[in-house]
Amino acid sequence: MAAVTADAPVFEQHRALLLGLAYRLLGSMWDAEDVVQEAYLRWTRADRDEVREPRAYLLTVVSRLALDQLRSARVTREAYVGPWLPEPVDAGELGPLDTAELRDTLSYATLHLMEQLTPPERAAFVLREAFEMPYDDIARIVGGTAANCRQLHHRAATRLAAARGDRFRPSDEDHSRLLTRFLDAARGGDLDALTGMLSEDVVAWNDGGGRARAALRPVTGRDHVIAFVLGLVSRYPFGETRLTEANGRPALLLSVDGHEQITLLGIRDGVIHAVFAVLNPDKLTRLPDRR
């Protein structure tokens, strides 16, 4: 059959959804946009007679492209300077967040945890959780059988649940208050307040990517994190600070020693169990007040 050109408006109807899928799989908007652009090119060459449902077809194409990209990205990230963190983004660019699963798979803490999964596990988890794709369709993307993909999803969900602890999701107001309290306690050198709001196994991750001064290894444990934070406050001047939003949740945009960074929290059982600081300027261009 001769290929025909598909209508661009049909693709545009699904662009945000596809971008959201690619970003969830890759943790990088740069890579996600490349994947979606390649999917568009393939869409324009698609044979209409073979496309029964555009949404399902496009989700499949983007998933396969992102899965290939994810496999190669893992090698690149091993050579990254310091810890690699996902690129924080404006959730409004990535389609509606109509379900708890769509919101949860976009959350920064979950994206970071998904880096521990194998590419097939991550694809199976995202496609099933966020997009409710049947296991038969997932199998055609990642390979294997539907039963194997069910196991991939189960294994991924189990690992993430164990790492996240409870499923309690603080409100945006509670999240913002905890961010503000954390900053105030750090600036004020309030050791008791910091101790009370950090879990014993808290980890601070700093992503400078070789472009900004940052810790080259994760800082683990409450005492070490407190010492690290108080050391930063004592050594470097803090400039403008304000609440913003990243990945659909509250975040802090602040200036430290003249360099901009965004700080996000992972919250479990009402206390902070992860602090994510993104200082790499290449990763600070997709926030709501940076576009």
C-alpha positions in Angstrom: 0.0 0.0 0.0 1.2 3.5 -0.7 1.9 5.6 2.2 -0.2 8.8 2.7 0.4 11.9 4.7 -1.6 12.0 7.9 -3.1 15.2 9.1 -0.9 17.2 11.5 -4.0 18.4 13.5 -4.6 14.8 14.6 -1.1 14.5 15.9 -1.3 17.9 17.6 -4.4 16.7 19.6 -2.1 14.1 21.2 1.2 16.0 21.4 1.0 16.9 25.1 -0.1 13.4 26.0 2.8 11.9 24.0 5.3 14.4 25.5 4.1 13.4 29.0 4.6 9.7 28.2 8.1 10.3 26.7 9.1 12.5 29.7 7.9 9.9 32.2 10.0 7.3 30.5 13.1 9.4 30.1 13.1 12.1 32.8 14.4 14.6 30.2 12.4 17.1 28.2 15.2 17.4 25.7 15.1 13.7 25.0 11.3 13.6 25.2 10.9 16.3 22.6 13.3 14.5 20.2 11.3 11.3 20.6 8.0 13.1 19.9 9.4 14.9 16.9 10.6 11.5 15.5 7.1 10.1 16.2 5.6 13.0 14.2 7.8 12.2 11.2 6.7 8.6 11.4 3.1 9.6 11.7 3.3 11.7 8.5 4.5 8.6 6.7 1.9 6.3 8.3 -0.4 4.2 6.1 -3.9 5.3 7.2 -5.3 1.8 6.5 -3.0 0.4 9.1 -3.9 3.0 11.8 -7.1 1.9 13.5 -6.8 4.2 16.5 -4.4 7.2 16.3 -4.0 7.5 20.1 -3.0 3.9 20.6 -0.8 3.9 17.5 1.1 7.1 18.6 1.5 5.8 22.2 3.1 2.7 20.8 5.4 4.6 18.5 6.5 7.0 21.2 7.0 4.1 23.7 9.2 2.2 21.4 11.3 5.2 20.5 11.6 6.3 24.2 12.6 2.7 25.3 15.4 2.7 22.7 16.5 6.1 23.9 16.3 5.1 27.6 18.6 2.1 27.0 21.3 4.4 25.4 20.7 7.2 28.0 21.6 4.9 30.9 25.1 4.5 29.4 25.5 8.3 29.0 24.2 9.0 32.5 26.9 6.7 34.0 29.5 9.3 32.7 27.5 12.3 34.1 29.4 14.5 36.6 27.9 13.8 40.0 24.4 12.4 40.5 22.0 12.6 37.6 18.5 14.0 38.5 15.5 14.3 36.2 14.9 17.6 34.6 12.2 19.5 36.5 9.4 20.6 34.3 6.1 22.5 34.1 3.4 19.9 34.4 1.1 22.0 32.3 3.1 21.1 29.2 2.5 17.3 29.6 -1.2 16.8 29.2 -4.0 16.5 31.9 -3.3 15.0 35.3 -6.8 13.6 35.6 -5.9 10.6 37.7 -3.8 9.9 40.8 -1.6 7.6 38.7 -0.9 10.3 36.1 0.0 12.7 38.9 2.1 10.1 40.8 4.1 9.0 37.8 5.0 12.6 37.1 6.1 13.4 40.7 9.8 14.2 41.0 10.4 11.6 43.7 8.8 8.9 41.7 10.7 9.8 38.6 13.9 9.6 40.5 13.1 6.2 41.9 12.2 5.0 38.5 15.8 5.4 37.5 16.5 2.3 39.6 14.2 0.2 37.3 15.3 -1.6 34.1 14.1 0.0 30.9 11.4 -2.7 30.4 10.3 -2.4 34.0 10.0 1.3 33.7 8.1 1.1 30.4 5.7 -1.6 31.8 5.1 0.4 34.9 4.4 3.8 33.2 2.3 2.3 30.4 0.1 0.3 32.8 -0.1 2.8 35.7 -0.5 6.1 33.9 -2.0 5.1 30.6 -3.8 1.9 31.4 -2.4 0.1 28.4 -3.4 -3.6 28.2 -0.6 -6.1 28.9 -0.9 -7.5 25.3 -0.1 -4.1 23.9 2.8 -3.5 26.4 4.2 -6.9 25.3 4.3 -5.7 21.7 6.4 -2.7 22.8 8.9 -4.2 25.3 8.9 -7.7 23.9 8.0 -11.0 25.5 4.5 -12.1 26.5 1.6 -10.4 28.3 2.3 -12.6 31.3 6.0 -11.5 31.3 4.9 -7.8 31.1 2.5 -8.4 34.0 5.5 -9.6 36.0 7.6 -6.6 34.9 4.8 -4.3 36.1 4.4 -6.1 39.4 8.2 -6.1 40.0 8.4 -2.4 39.3 5.4 -1.5 41.4 6.7 -3.6 44.3 10.2 -2.0 44.2 8.8 1.5 44.0 6.3 0.9 46.8 9.0 -0.5 49.1 11.2 2.6 48.4 8.4 5.1 48.8 6.9 3.7 52.0 3.3 4.8 52.5 1.1 6.2 49.8 0.2 9.3 51.8 0.3 12.3 49.5 0.5 15.6 51.4 -1.6 18.4 50.1 0.1 21.2 48.1 -0.4 23.5 51.1 1.3 21.0 53.5 4.1 20.5 51.0 4.6 24.2 50.6 4.7 24.7 54.4 7.3 22.0 54.8 9.4 23.6 52.1 9.2 26.9 53.8 9.9 25.5 57.2 12.9 23.6 55.9 14.4 26.8 54.3 13.7 28.9 57.4 15.3 26.3 59.7 18.3 26.1 57.5 18.8 29.8 57.3 18.3 30.2 61.0 20.6 27.3 61.9 17.7 25.7 63.8 19.1 22.2 64.5 16.1 21.0 66.5 13.7 22.0 63.7 15.8 20.3 61.0 16.1 17.2 63.1 12.3 17.0 63.5 11.5 17.4 59.9 14.1 15.0 58.4 13.9 11.2 58.4 16.9 9.3 59.8 17.6 7.9 56.4 17.2 11.2 54.4 19.3 11.6 51.3 20.3 14.9 49.7 20.9 14.7 46.0 22.7 17.6 44.1 22.8 17.8 40.3 25.4 20.3 39.0 26.3 18.2 35.9 29.7 19.8 35.9 28.1 23.1 35.1 27.7 24.3 38.7 29.3 23.7 42.1 27.5 20.7 43.7 28.2 17.7 45.9 29.5 14.9 43.7 27.9 12.1 45.8 24.6 11.8 47.6 24.7 13.0 51.2 23.1 10.3 53.3 21.7 10.3 56.8 20.1 13.0 58.9 23.2 14.2 60.7 25.2 14.4 57.5 22.4 16.2 55.6 22.0 18.7 58.4 25.7 19.4 58.5 25.7 19.7 54.7 22.8 22.2 54.6 24.1 24.3 57.5 27.5 24.4 55.9 26.0 25.7 52.7 24.1 28.4 54.5 27.2 29.5 56.5 29.5 29.6 53.5 27.4 31.0 50.6 25.0 33.9 50.5 21.4 33.2 49.7 19.6 35.6 47.4 16.0 35.7 46.1 13.9 32.8 47.1 10.3 32.0 46.1 7.9 29.1 45.9 7.2 27.8 42.5 6.0 24.5 41.0 7.7 21.6 39.3 6.3 18.3 38.1 2.9 19.3 39.5 4.2 19.9 43.1 5.5 22.8 45.1 9.2 23.6 44.8 11.7 26.3 45.9 13.5 28.4 43.3 16.4 30.1 45.0 19.7 31.8 44.4 22.8 30.5 46.2 26.1 32.3 45.8 24.6 34.0 42.7 23.7 30.7 41.1 20.1 29.6 40.6 18.8 26.3 41.7 15.5 24.5 42.3 14.9 22.4 45.4 12.3 19.7 45.6 11.4 17.3 48.4 10.5 13.7 48.7 8.0 13.4 51.7 7.2 10.1 53.4 5.2 9.7 56.6 5.0 13.5 57.0 8.7 14.0 57.1 11.4 14.7 54.4 13.2 11.6 53.2 14.8 13.1 50.1 16.1 16.5 49.1 16.7 17.1 45.4 18.7 20.2 44.4 19.0 20.8 40.7 21.8 23.4 39.9 22.6 22.4 36.3 21.5 25.5 34.4 20.6 23.3 31.4 17.9 21.7 33.5 16.3 24.9 34.7 14.7 26.1 31.5 11.4 24.3 31.6 9.9 25.7 34.7 6.6 27.7 34.6 8.4 31.0 35.3 11.4 30.2 33.1 9.8 29.6 29.7 
